[in-house]
Amino acid sequence: MQPERHVRLFRNGKNQALRIPKEFELEGHEAIIHKDGDRLIVEPVKRKNLLGLLASWEPAEEDFPEIPDTLIEAEDIF
């Protein structure tokens, strides 16, 4: 069973807020909040790193065009 704590709700300007006890802290700086009946669900936003993003992509179906590998001659501009 998950640990349980009673917390007090308070006002922060026009918003209702609560302090999250240390044992319930979420990582990161953003969260997603939604209601499920009378329950309020707060989930951390999981950001993918570059490798995770690349791993989630489907392989390209088409071949890349051939690019000639030729050297460009330098111009004498002086």
C-alpha positions as CSV (number, residue, x, y, z in Angstrom):
1,M,0.0,0.0,0.0
2,Q,1.2,3.5,-0.8
3,P,2.2,5.8,2.0
4,E,-0.5,8.3,3.0
5,R,-0.4,11.8,4.5
6,H,-3.0,14.4,5.3
7,V,-2.1,17.9,3.9
8,R,-3.8,21.3,4.2
9,L,-5.0,23.2,1.2
10,F,-4.3,26.9,1.0
11,R,-4.8,29.8,-1.4
12,N,-2.0,31.2,-3.6
13,G,-3.6,34.2,-5.2
14,K,-6.6,32.9,-7.1
15,N,-5.3,29.3,-7.1
16,Q,-5.8,26.5,-4.6
17,A,-2.5,24.9,-3.6
18,L,-1.0,22.3,-1.4
19,R,2.6,21.6,-0.2
20,I,3.9,18.3,-1.4
21,P,5.7,16.4,1.4
22,K,9.3,15.3,0.6
23,E,8.4,11.6,0.2
24,F,5.9,12.5,-2.6
25,E,8.2,15.0,-4.5
26,L,8.2,14.7,-8.3
27,E,11.3,15.0,-10.4
28,G,11.6,17.8,-12.9
29,H,9.9,21.2,-13.2
30,E,6.6,20.3,-14.8
31,A,3.7,18.1,-14.1
32,I,0.4,17.1,-15.7
33,I,-2.7,17.3,-13.6
34,H,-6.2,15.8,-14.2
35,K,-9.2,14.6,-12.3
36,D,-10.6,11.1,-12.1
37,G,-13.9,11.4,-10.3
38,D,-13.1,13.0,-6.9
39,R,-9.4,12.1,-7.3
40,L,-6.8,14.6,-8.4
41,I,-3.9,13.0,-10.2
42,V,-0.5,14.7,-10.7
43,E,2.0,13.0,-12.9
44,P,5.5,14.2,-13.8
45,V,6.3,15.2,-17.3
46,K,8.9,12.8,-18.6
47,R,11.2,14.4,-21.1
48,K,13.0,12.2,-23.5
49,N,16.7,12.7,-24.0
50,L,18.0,12.7,-27.6
51,L,18.7,9.0,-27.7
52,G,15.3,8.2,-26.4
53,L,13.7,10.4,-29.0
54,L,15.7,8.9,-31.8
55,A,14.9,5.4,-30.6
56,S,11.2,6.2,-30.8
57,W,11.3,7.2,-34.5
58,E,10.4,4.7,-37.2
59,P,13.1,3.9,-39.7
60,A,13.0,6.0,-42.9
61,E,11.3,4.1,-45.8
62,E,13.1,6.0,-48.6
63,D,16.8,6.0,-49.5
64,F,18.8,9.2,-49.2
65,P,19.9,10.7,-52.5
66,E,23.6,10.4,-53.5
67,I,25.6,13.5,-52.7
68,P,28.8,13.9,-54.7
69,D,31.8,14.1,-52.5
70,T,33.9,16.6,-54.5
71,L,36.2,19.3,-53.2
72,I,35.5,22.9,-54.1
73,E,38.4,24.8,-55.4
74,A,39.4,27.9,-53.3
75,E,39.0,31.2,-55.0
76,D,41.7,33.9,-54.8
77,I,39.8,36.8,-53.5
78,F,42.7,39.1,-52.7
